[in-house]
Amino acid sequence: MEKIPTAEELLLNEIEKFSSPLTNEGLQLLVHNVAIEFAKLHVEAALKEASEKARLAKAFNYGSYNESEAKFKPTHLTVFIKEEYGHGDSGYVAVKTDVESILNSYSLDNIK
C-alpha cells in the first residue's frame, strides 16, 4: 500500500504553495479543501485495501439452500470453481469476489 500523507503533511504542502500570507478566510478555505482531500485519499485507500483482502465465505449442507439456516464460514479462497458434468456436457460454475463492487461502494462525491 502506498503511503498516504498525514493531514499535517497535506496542509503544510498546500501552505508552501502560497507566497503571501493567508487571510483568515483563505486559511479556512485551505483547511476545508485539505480536509476533503485527506478524507478522499483515506476512503479510496480503505476500499482498495478491502478489495484486495476480500475473501469468500462458503457453506455446505445437504438439501435445499436456505439463507437463514446456512452456516457460512470464511475461507482463504478468492475464487471458487465447481466443475459440473451431465448429459454428455461439461461446464463449471465460478464465483469470485466482485472487486469493483467494493471499490465503487462509496461515492467520493459524498465527501464535502
Protein Blocks (a to p, Z undefined) as FASTA:
>chain_A
ZZdddfklmmmmmmmmpmbdcdfklmmmmmmmmmmmmmmmmmmmmmmmmmmmpccddddd
edjddfklpccdddfbfbdcddddeehiacdddddddfklmmmmpcfklpZZ
